[in-house]
Amino acid sequence: MTFSIRVSGAAEAAVAAHLPTLIGDYVASRITNLDPTLWGPEAEDEASKRLGWVQAVSVSRPLVPEIVALREELAAKGVDRFVLAGMGGSSLAPEVITQTAGVELTILDSTAPGQVLAALDGGLERTALVVSSKSGSTVETDSQRRVFEAAFRDLGIDPAERIIVVTDPGSPLDESARAAGYRVFNADPTVGGRYSALTAFGLVPSGLAGADIAELLDEAEASLLEVAIDAPENPALVLGAAIAGTLTPDGSARRDKLGLITDGTHIVGLPDWIEQLIAESTGKEGTGILPVVLLPVSPELESKPADLQIVRLVDDADEVEHRHPGEILVSGTLGAQLVVWEYATAIAGRMLGINPFDQPDVESAKVAARGLLDARPEPVAPAFVEAGVEVRVSDPALAESGTIQGVLDALWATLPADGYVSIQAYVNRLEVPQLQGLREMVAADSGRPTTFGWGPRFLHSTGQYHKGGPAQGVFLQITERTETDVEIPGRPFTFGQLIEAQAAGDATVLAEHGRPVVTLTLADPQADVLALFEAAQ
């Protein structure tokens, strides 16, 4: 088998309870046969346009020689560095594929000016840019394309020789890119972004960077029969039942938090891709499954919340089964993992009674950001400033202590019994990668599962869950003051203004949904991170 799964404890009980129904309803074979009725009448229209991922392996095969030939053509011209401008599914899958393959791909999925500059400064003479967007209207990707076009021209390089576009056929980006003479790869328009790992969106940047995409498709193809059969040994049915049906120890509720741990597997970064797939697919209509990316030593494992189910990604699920009772253990090739998790997420959507192919709450943050960019209001005055850190809150009561530590304590105090904390860092993560360590401290301090997302990247990932899922979250936003900025050609705003509007817009939408939000703005990110760590401890 290309994929192995082992369940025990409550997860095993969930599989025993739900698997017969999934098999009796022919769920696996109906997905394979592109049956859009599986998710109910309200989802049928959307599902009828979004099941192309089931056939991605065969549809994508002809792309492989084209991608390899383009890579060789560019290499002959001295181009051996690739930057990917893409958000959400357009970047998360290539990130996993290239990291696992051990090849270099610069992922530009941020509007932080410092990160944009870093991508520009890596040697444009030998750089090609891959622009990935289904429509081309994604503001981050459009802005990144514009700044690279100008930079290439400034060096006397024709952008048409260095920019490769991946988009849906007939999209505005497809038409404008072809008119500009760019090399265009069309993806299957019947595949949504988060299910697009094995389409042109996942394969073009990964293959250009040097990953063996033919082998990836071979791995995926080897798993297709396993996930298509309506039988107890189908790993996707088992995984779907386990992640959507496992109950808390007292049997009173569903475990709606899913801890994802990489523990010895050869695959690098898979939890970040799974996080987007599950959160955006299931977090809606007041329900969902919240993925929480953990370390093998995270606080949530030491004192495990009743509503948290652990999935451990290992190299051999059979070998380590006895060491991790009560957990879901999975192992397999990368291609198989991509296929099984896609099937399992669609199956989980059926079990939850929601449409796993739409994202109804993603647009609200975009609208709020656009409104702020148009209106350019004066920044809201902070509730107080401590050690150079500006503190803003959605509810004045959160700031009554006048200290950062007190504000955090007040924020944790608003957590419901089944709540979670979301840390959202709108900063240049190349300068302060250690900020991600704040997640471990907050999880320990709050006593609840804690997610961490780099902004605005997470808006295309867990952003849907935070607004459309259960009203359980409290939100810690971290932004930065920086003198670094980058103009966006043809736009009346800069990257600095864009990321500021994205953070403020999302905070506004969260507050409108009744979610408590604390925003900490760092004047000196590298120094102020220490103050945050001290407050969180």
C-alpha positions in Angstrom: 0.0 0.0 0.0 1.1 3.6 -0.7 -0.6 4.9 2.4 -1.0 3.4 5.8 -3.3 4.5 8.6 -3.7 3.1 12.1 -6.4 4.3 14.6 -6.9 3.4 18.2 -9.0 4.6 21.1 -11.8 7.0 20.4 -10.7 7.3 16.8 -11.0 3.6 16.3 -14.5 3.7 17.8 -15.5 6.5 15.4 -14.3 4.5 12.4 -16.3 1.5 13.6 -19.4 3.7 14.0 -19.2 5.5 10.7 -17.4 3.3 8.2 -20.4 1.0 7.5 -22.6 3.9 6.5 -19.9 5.4 4.3 -19.4 2.0 2.6 -23.1 1.4 2.3 -23.6 4.8 0.7 -20.9 4.1 -1.8 -19.2 7.4 -0.9 -15.7 6.5 -2.2 -16.9 5.2 -5.6 -19.3 8.1 -6.0 -16.5 10.6 -5.4 -14.4 8.8 -8.0 -17.4 8.9 -10.4 -17.7 12.6 -9.9 -21.1 12.4 -8.2 -22.1 16.0 -7.2 -25.1 14.9 -5.1 -23.0 13.5 -2.2 -23.1 16.8 -0.3 -26.7 17.6 -0.5 -28.9 19.7 -2.8 -27.5 23.1 -1.7 -24.0 22.0 -2.6 -24.8 20.2 -5.8 -24.2 23.0 -8.2 -20.8 24.0 -6.7 -19.7 20.3 -6.4 -20.6 19.7 -10.1 -17.9 22.2 -11.0 -15.3 21.3 -8.4 -14.5 17.6 -8.6 -11.8 17.7 -11.3 -9.2 17.0 -8.6 -10.3 13.4 -8.7 -8.9 13.1 -12.2 -5.9 15.4 -11.7 -3.3 12.6 -12.2 -4.3 11.7 -15.7 -5.2 15.3 -16.7 -1.8 16.5 -15.5 0.4 13.9 -17.2 0.9 15.8 -20.4 2.2 18.8 -18.5 5.3 17.0 -17.3 7.3 17.0 -20.5 6.3 20.6 -21.1 7.5 21.7 -17.7 10.8 19.7 -18.0 11.4 21.2 -21.4 10.8 24.8 -20.1 13.2 24.2 -17.2 15.9 23.0 -19.6 15.3 26.0 -21.9 15.6 28.4 -19.0 18.7 26.7 -17.6 20.4 27.1 -21.0 19.8 30.8 -20.6 21.3 30.9 -17.1 18.0 31.0 -15.2 18.1 28.6 -12.3 16.3 30.5 -9.5 12.5 30.5 -9.3 10.2 32.7 -7.3 6.5 31.7 -6.9 3.9 34.5 -6.5 0.8 32.7 -5.2 -1.5 32.5 -2.2 -3.2 29.6 -0.4 -3.4 26.5 -2.5 -1.2 28.1 -5.2 1.8 28.2 -2.9 1.2 25.7 -0.1 1.4 22.5 -2.3 4.5 23.6 -4.2 6.1 24.5 -0.8 5.6 20.9 0.4 6.7 19.3 -2.8 9.9 21.3 -3.2 10.9 21.1 0.5 10.4 17.4 0.4 12.4 17.1 -2.8 15.2 19.2 -1.4 15.1 21.8 -4.2 15.0 25.6 -3.8 11.8 27.5 -4.6 11.4 31.0 -3.2 7.8 31.3 -2.0 6.4 34.8 -2.1 3.0 34.6 -0.4 3.3 37.8 1.6 2.7 41.5 1.2 5.3 42.4 3.8 7.6 44.9 2.0 10.7 43.3 3.5 9.8 39.9 2.0 9.0 41.4 -1.4 12.4 43.0 -1.4 14.1 39.8 -0.4 12.5 38.0 -3.3 13.6 40.8 -5.6 17.2 40.9 -4.3 18.0 37.2 -4.8 19.6 37.7 -8.2 17.2 38.8 -10.8 19.7 38.0 -13.6 19.1 34.3 -13.0 15.5 34.5 -11.8 12.2 33.5 -13.3 8.8 34.3 -11.7 5.9 31.9 -11.6 2.6 33.8 -11.2 -0.1 31.4 -9.9 -3.7 32.5 -9.6 -7.0 31.0 -10.8 -8.4 34.4 -11.9 -5.5 36.8 -11.5 -7.6 39.1 -9.4 -5.9 38.1 -6.1 -4.5 41.5 -5.0 -1.3 40.0 -3.4 -0.3 38.1 -6.6 -1.2 40.9 -8.9 0.9 43.3 -6.9 3.9 40.9 -6.9 3.7 40.4 -10.6 3.7 44.2 -11.2 6.8 44.8 -9.1 8.7 42.0 -10.8 7.8 43.2 -14.2 9.1 46.6 -13.4 12.3 45.2 -11.8 13.0 43.0 -14.9 12.5 46.0 -17.2 14.9 48.1 -15.1 17.6 45.5 -15.7 16.9 45.5 -19.4 15.2 42.0 -19.2 12.1 41.4 -21.2 9.5 40.2 -18.6 8.0 37.9 -21.3 11.2 35.8 -21.1 11.1 35.5 -17.3 7.5 35.3 -16.2 5.5 32.1 -16.4 1.8 32.2 -15.6 -0.4 29.4 -14.2 -4.2 30.2 -14.4 -7.5 29.0 -15.4 -8.3 29.0 -19.2 -10.2 32.1 -20.3 -9.5 34.0 -17.0 -8.6 37.7 -17.1 -5.0 36.7 -16.2 -5.0 34.1 -19.0 -6.0 36.7 -21.6 -3.7 39.5 -20.4 -0.7 37.1 -20.0 -1.0 35.7 -23.5 -1.4 39.3 -24.9 1.9 40.2 -23.1 3.7 37.2 -24.6 4.1 35.3 -21.3 4.4 31.5 -21.2 1.0 30.3 -19.9 0.1 27.0 -18.3 -3.7 26.4 -18.0 -5.0 24.5 -15.0 -8.2 22.5 -14.9 -10.9 25.0 -14.0 -13.0 22.3 -12.3 -10.5 22.2 -9.4 -10.6 24.6 -6.5 -7.4 26.1 -5.3 -7.0 24.0 -2.1 -7.5 20.7 -4.1 -5.0 21.8 -6.8 -1.8 20.1 -5.6 -1.6 17.7 -8.5 -2.7 20.2 -11.2 -0.6 22.8 -13.0 -0.7 24.9 -9.8 1.3 22.4 -7.9 3.4 20.9 -10.7 4.6 23.9 -12.7 6.6 25.7 -10.0 7.7 22.5 -8.4 8.9 21.0 -11.7 10.7 24.2 -12.7 12.5 24.2 -9.4 13.7 20.7 -10.0 11.3 18.4 -8.2 10.6 15.0 -9.8 6.9 15.7 -10.7 6.6 12.5 -12.8 7.5 10.5 -9.7 5.0 12.5 -7.6 2.2 11.7 -10.1 3.3 8.0 -10.1 3.0 8.0 -6.3 -0.5 9.6 -6.5 -1.6 7.2 -9.2 -0.6 4.2 -7.2 -3.1 5.3 -4.5 -6.1 5.9 -6.7 -7.5 2.4 -6.5 -7.1 2.3 -2.8 -9.3 5.4 -2.3 -11.9 4.4 -4.9 -13.1 1.2 -3.4 -16.1 1.0 -1.0 -14.4 -1.2 1.5 -13.1 -1.1 5.1 -9.4 -1.0 3.9 -10.0 2.3 2.0 -7.6 4.6 3.9 -9.5 7.8 2.9 -12.8 6.4 4.3 -11.0 5.5 7.5 -9.3 8.9 7.8 -12.4 10.8 6.9 -14.4 8.9 9.6 -11.7 9.4 12.2 -11.2 13.2 11.7 -14.9 14.0 11.4 -16.5 11.5 13.8 -14.2 11.1 16.9 -15.9 12.0 20.1 -14.6 13.6 23.3 -13.8 11.1 26.2 -17.3 11.6 27.7 -19.0 11.1 24.4 -20.8 14.4 24.6 -19.3 16.2 21.6 -17.2 15.8 18.5 -13.5 16.5 18.7 -13.4 19.5 16.4 -9.6 20.3 16.9 -7.1 18.2 14.9 -3.5 18.3 16.0 -1.1 17.7 13.2 2.4 16.5 14.2 5.3 15.7 11.9 7.3 13.0 13.7 10.0 11.3 11.7 8.4 11.4 8.3 10.5 12.2 5.2 7.8 14.7 4.0 8.5 18.3 4.9 5.8 20.8 5.8 2.8 18.7 5.0 0.7 20.0 8.0 0.6 23.5 6.6 -1.0 22.1 3.4 -3.4 19.9 5.3 -4.3 22.9 7.5 -5.6 24.9 4.5 -7.3 22.0 2.9 -9.3 21.1 6.0 -9.9 24.5 7.6 -11.2 26.2 4.4 -13.2 23.1 3.3 -15.0 22.4 6.6 -15.0 25.7 8.6 -18.4 27.1 7.7 -22.0 27.3 8.8 -20.9 27.3 12.4 -19.1 24.0 12.3 -15.8 22.5 11.1 -12.6 20.9 11.9 -9.8 23.2 13.1 -6.3 21.9 12.2 -3.6 22.8 14.8 0.0 22.4 13.6 2.0 21.1 16.6 5.5 20.0 17.5 6.2 16.6 19.1 6.8 18.5 22.3 3.9 21.0 22.2 2.0 21.8 25.4 -1.2 20.4 23.9 0.3 16.9 24.1 1.4 17.3 27.8 -2.1 18.2 28.9 -4.3 17.2 26.0 -7.6 19.0 25.7 -10.7 16.7 25.5 -11.7 18.2 22.1 -8.3 17.7 20.4 -7.6 14.6 18.2 -4.0 14.0 17.3 -2.8 12.9 13.8 0.9 11.9 13.8 2.7 11.9 10.4 5.3 9.1 10.6 7.4 7.1 8.2 5.9 3.7 9.2 2.5 3.8 10.9 2.6 0.0 11.6 6.0 0.2 13.4 5.1 3.0 15.8 1.4 2.1 16.5 2.1 0.9 20.0 3.9 4.1 21.1 1.0 6.5 20.5 -2.3 5.1 21.8 -5.4 7.0 20.9 -3.8 8.8 18.0 -4.3 8.6 14.3 -1.1 7.5 12.7 -0.5 8.0 9.0 2.4 7.2 6.7 2.9 7.1 2.9 4.5 8.7 -0.1 3.8 12.4 -0.7 1.7 11.7 -3.8 -0.5 9.3 -1.8 -0.8 11.7 1.1 -2.1 14.4 -1.2 -4.7 12.1 -2.7 -5.9 10.5 0.5 -6.2 13.8 2.4 -8.2 15.3 -0.5 -10.6 12.4 -0.5 -10.8 12.3 3.3 -11.6 16.0 3.5 -14.4 15.7 1.0 -15.7 12.7 3.0 -15.5 14.7 6.2 -17.5 17.5 4.6 -20.3 15.0 3.8 -20.3 13.8 7.4 -20.5 17.4 8.7 -23.3 18.2 6.3 -21.5 21.1 4.7 -20.2 22.0 1.2 -16.5 21.3 1.2 -15.8 23.2 -2.0 -16.9 26.8 -1.3 -15.4 29.5 1.0 -18.2 31.9 1.7 -16.5 33.9 4.4 -13.1 34.5 2.7 -14.3 37.5 0.7 -15.3 39.6 3.7 -11.7 40.4 4.8 -10.8 41.3 1.2 -13.7 43.7 1.0 -12.8 45.3 4.3 -9.1 45.7 3.2 -10.2 47.3 -0.1 -12.4 49.7 1.7 -9.5 50.8 4.0 -7.2 51.2 1.0 -9.8 53.4 -0.7 -10.7 55.5 2.3 -7.3 55.7 4.0 -8.6 56.5 7.5 -6.2 57.7 10.2 -4.9 54.7 12.3 -7.0 54.0 15.4 -5.2 55.3 18.5 -3.8 52.5 20.7 -5.3 51.8 24.0 -1.8 52.1 25.5 1.8 51.7 24.6 4.2 49.5 26.5 7.9 49.2 25.8 7.3 50.5 22.2 4.5 48.0 21.6 1.2 49.6 20.6 -1.8 47.8 22.0 -5.3 47.9 20.4 -8.3 45.9 21.4 -11.8 45.1 20.0 -13.3 45.6 23.5 -12.0 48.3 25.9 -12.4 45.9 28.8 -9.5 43.8 27.5 -7.1 46.8 28.0 -8.1 47.7 31.6 -4.9 46.3 33.1 -2.7 48.7 31.1 -0.1 46.0 30.5 0.5 43.5 27.7 0.6 40.6 30.1 -2.7 41.8 31.6 -4.3 42.1 28.1 -3.3 38.6 27.2 -4.6 37.3 30.5 -7.9 39.1 29.8 -8.0 37.7 26.3 -7.5 34.1 27.5 -10.3 34.7 30.1 -12.8 35.2 27.2 -12.0 31.7 25.9 -15.0 29.3 26.0 -14.4 25.8 27.3 -14.1 24.6 23.8 -12.2 27.6 22.5 -8.9 28.2 20.7 -6.4 31.0 20.3 -5.3 32.2 16.9 -2.0 34.1 16.5 -1.8 36.0 13.3 1.5 37.7 12.5 1.5 40.3 9.7 5.2 40.8 9.7 8.3 40.0 7.6 8.8 36.4 8.7 12.3 36.3 7.2 13.4 38.8 9.9 11.6 37.3 12.9 11.1 33.6 12.2 11.4 33.0 15.9 8.1 34.7 16.4 6.5 31.3 15.5 7.8 30.1 18.8 5.2 32.3 20.5 2.6 29.7 19.6 4.1 27.2 22.2 4.1 29.8 24.9 0.6 31.0 24.3 -0.7 27.4 24.2 0.9 26.8 27.6 -0.3 30.1 29.0 -3.9 29.9 27.7 -4.3 26.2 28.2 -6.1 25.8 24.9 -5.2 24.7 21.4 -3.4 27.5 19.6 -2.9 28.1 15.8 -0.2 30.3 14.3 -0.5 32.0 10.9 1.7 34.4 8.9 -0.5 37.2 7.5 -1.8 37.6 4.9 -1.0 34.0 3.9 -3.4 32.5 6.5 -6.3 34.6 5.0 -6.3 32.1 2.2 -6.1 29.2 4.6 -7.6 29.2 8.1 -9.2 32.6 7.5 -12.4 30.9 6.3 -12.7 28.8 9.5 -12.1 31.8 11.8 -15.1 33.6 10.4 -17.4 30.8 9.3 -16.6 28.1 11.8 -17.7 27.8 15.4 -17.6 31.0 17.5 -14.8 29.7 19.7 -11.7 31.7 18.7 -9.9 34.6 20.3 -7.4 36.4 18.2 -3.9 37.8 18.8 -2.8 40.0 15.9 0.8 41.0 15.6 1.8 43.8 13.1 4.9 45.8 12.6 6.0 49.4 12.0 8.7 49.5 9.4 10.4 52.2 7.3 10.9 49.7 4.5 8.3 50.0 1.8 7.9 49.1 -1.9 5.8 50.9 -4.5 3.4 48.8 -6.6 3.5 50.0 -10.2 0.1 51.2 -11.4 -1.5 51.1 -8.0 -2.3 54.0 -5.6 -1.0 52.1 -2.6 2.3 50.5 -1.5 2.9 47.0 -0.1 3.2 48.6 3.3 -0.2 50.1 3.0 -1.6 46.9 1.6 -0.5 44.7 4.5 -1.6 47.3 7.0 -5.1 47.4 5.4 -5.3 43.6 5.3 -4.5 43.3 9.0 -6.9 46.1 10.0 -9.6 44.8 7.7 -9.5 41.3 9.0 -9.5 42.5 12.6 -12.6 44.6 11.8 -14.4 41.6 10.3 -13.5 39.3 13.2 -14.8 41.9 15.7 -18.0 42.2 13.7 -18.4 38.5 14.0 -18.2 38.9 17.8 -14.6 37.5 18.0 -12.3 39.2 20.6 -9.2 40.7 18.9 -6.0 42.1 20.4 -3.6 43.8 18.0 0.0 44.3 19.1 2.1 46.6 16.8 5.8 46.2 17.1 8.0 49.3 16.6 11.2 47.2 16.5 10.1 43.6 15.7 13.4 41.9 16.5 13.7 43.5 19.9 10.0 43.6 20.7 9.5 39.8 20.1 11.4 39.3 23.4 8.8 41.5 25.2 6.0 39.4 23.7 7.7 36.2 24.9 8.0 37.5 28.4 4.4 38.6 28.5 3.2 35.2 27.2 5.2 33.4 29.9 
